[in-house]
Amino acid sequence: MLYERLSKHIKDYPKLNEVCQAMIREEYFITNISTTSMSPVHQLDFTSIEVGMENHDEERILLIFTEGIVNSMRVEKVPTTNEKIHPNILLNKEIIHNKTFKKRAFGGYDIDEVNGFLDLI
């Protein structure tokens, strides 16, 4: 129910709607919609809408529309699980999920090792 209501509100943002309709013509379909908003109470009026889309070949893209101090619209290709994110690194959700770190002698993980891994991601 919420999904249908959010889908209808895409039309309230002409640039987002234009790009979304173009991707639908290229046989992409919406898989998820998420929003983030900050009110003037926080001294920042900001809205972000992310629309996840996929085609029948399981290629995924993310449409990211932001409205606030600066309005922007961008389309990002979402790497598949076997695609290289960096020329020398092959990361996928299984590698990230199963990563283990060395523990230090007095509790906790090796901070440098964890930070290095986070930098890769």
Steps between C-alpha positions, in 0.01 A plus 500: 500500500775747590690394187206599277469837675873569460486396133226756438709775663783453250284710266533791747869523404512565123872426448480174698182403316662576163802279569284229657269490196802486266634197687156332491502546121837319504320211676612572855250461781492648849619265773513736797453859606654670802484855624691716743381836617617765743269774612573868559514415871850372427574826310525299180211428266618193312329212323660203329314235302674184383328278246651156445433351157586173330456355152436142389878441466528582874694819428427744781509876518428754768332833423594755766309827514583763761316822564627762739770763481600344168271280293663208326406188308743218431488143379745245638556149373495249785782246461395138479644264761776388263591842362820667600447818699868588467738361231700308764216397732214255458242562772156355537251470783630156604860622535390803700264297720758227572798730564674428830748722684788431738423564865738699716636359823277719717162486329374649180619467145816628335392856415740535206376178341133599539562853370695362203213270408246782537716718274479229231123491525 
